Amino acid sequence: MPVKAQMQVPLLDLKAQYADIKQDMDQAVHRVLDSARFIGGPEVVGLEEEVARYCGCPHAVACASGTDALLLSLRALDVGPGDEVVTSAFSFFASAGAIVNAGGRPVFVDADPRTFNLDPHRLEAAITPLTKAVIAVHLYGQCCDLTAVKAVCDKHQVFLIEDAAQAIGAEWEGRRAGSVGDFGCFSFFPSKNLGGAGDGGMITTRDEALSERLRLLREHGARPKYYHSLIGTNSRLDALQAAVLRVKLRHLDRWSEKRARNAALYDQLFEGARLARPFKDPRTRHIYNQYVLRVPDRDGLRRHLTDRGIGTEIYYPVPLHLQTCFAPLGFQAGDMPQAEAAAREVLALPIYPELTDQQIRYVAACVREFTDPL
Ligand SMILES: Cc1ncc(COP(=O)(O)O)c(C=O)c1O
């Protein structure tokens, strides 16, 4: 029997966000159009300074995407053929793709079954004399165990890159994501807590020399113009994006707090339900880029919610070690059991700040209708 959705709840509603800040956004865009300064300039420099301050890191270098933030960081460390870079088996593709694009070899570590982040207890076993860096992902907006990960990196003298694409403003024991490792890589993809009107990225670092190297690499290694000391690429952030992001950055904490309140309401409504709620590590500030449930019949639940007008997403259906393009690395199903189980069972619910309590109650009721039938 066809079901009638009582309301529509999309996974994300960027039109609602725009309606809230329209005047400031339109002004910012017009400011750039009037200035005709589209590449570099005060908007980009202003955003770099503001993100550096926000992340508690002295330097921030804007670039074209979160993927490029990872790639430029690896290039800045001279990662290349013969180098291994350790990362999580359960992440967005870029965390591993960037390693191969830099010329290195990805080495995967299984996920912690509660946070879905890289399991720090398995990290040390993945380090070899060829390891040059670790890319530690802060999945869904919650930092991985940076104390444990950094201790292993320091012990083995390998670089630590934080993939904070989903975690701007997240904290580990009071320190902002991106301020603990050698680099913090951020994405401004529109669905992120701080999302642009297109692609964008940023790299934070405490090391001034490395920040200068990143600036060179993102502009074909040229300084002065047309004199190339390095082979870099074109990975600049547009002034239009920077202007939009500067407006949004002023609202970021309010939005992330609202996401956390939405998560708390879901948590309460799922009390006693036959599902696993997201685990929040008490040592973190979780910014809830995603609110991810874990259920055995994930695909059934997804269909049930789609029929009721509710948007959901699977982040991610295939763990990285089993992606077809990585077949030459020789992994088999069963090699990373936690990442593989997560890929079968996770489902992200709408969590965006503009959600009303009524929408959250509706989503939770529909979930429980499926997981806890009377
Ligand atoms: C964990 C993670 N790393 C890297 C990226 C890449 O960012 P971008 O899409 O801006 O290239 C993303 C984007 O979704 C991500 O979630």
The ligand as an SDF file (V2000), in Angstrom:
LIG
                    3D

 16 16  0  0  0  0  0  0  0  0999 V2000
   36.6490   13.2510    4.8050 C   0  0  0  0  0  0  0  0  0  0  0  0
   36.7360   14.0490    3.5580 C   0  0  0  0  0  0  0  0  0  0  0  0
   37.9470   14.2970    3.0160 N   0  0  0  0  0  0  0  0  0  0  0  0
   38.1020   15.0220    1.8930 C   0  0  0  0  0  0  0  0  0  0  0  0
   37.0110   15.5520    1.2430 C   0  0  0  0  0  0  0  0  0  0  0  0
   37.2240   16.2770   -0.0400 C   0  0  0  0  0  0  0  0  0  0  0  0
   36.7110   17.5650   -0.0400 O   0  0  0  0  0  0  0  0  0  0  0  0
   36.2260   18.2470   -1.4170 P   0  0  0  0  0  0  0  0  0  0  0  0
   34.9180   17.6310   -1.7780 O   0  0  0  0  0  0  0  0  0  0  0  0
   36.0900   19.6970   -1.0320 O   0  0  0  0  0  0  0  0  0  0  0  0
   37.2700   18.0300   -2.4130 O   0  0  0  0  0  0  0  0  0  0  0  0
   35.7390   15.3400    1.7540 C   0  0  0  0  0  0  0  0  0  0  0  0
   34.5550   15.8700    1.0710 C   0  0  0  0  0  0  0  0  0  0  0  0
   33.4670   15.3560    1.1460 O   0  0  0  0  0  0  0  0  0  0  0  0
   35.5890   14.5670    2.9330 C   0  0  0  0  0  0  0  0  0  0  0  0
   34.3860   14.3170    3.4610 O   0  0  0  0  0  0  0  0  0  0  0  0
  1  2  1  0
  2  3  1  0
  2 15  2  0
  3  4  2  0
  4  5  1  0
  5  6  1  0
  5 12  2  0
  6  7  1  0
  7  8  1  0
  8  9  2  0
  8 10  1  0
  8 11  1  0
 12 13  1  0
 12 15  1  0
 13 14  2  0
 15 16  1  0
M  END
$$$$
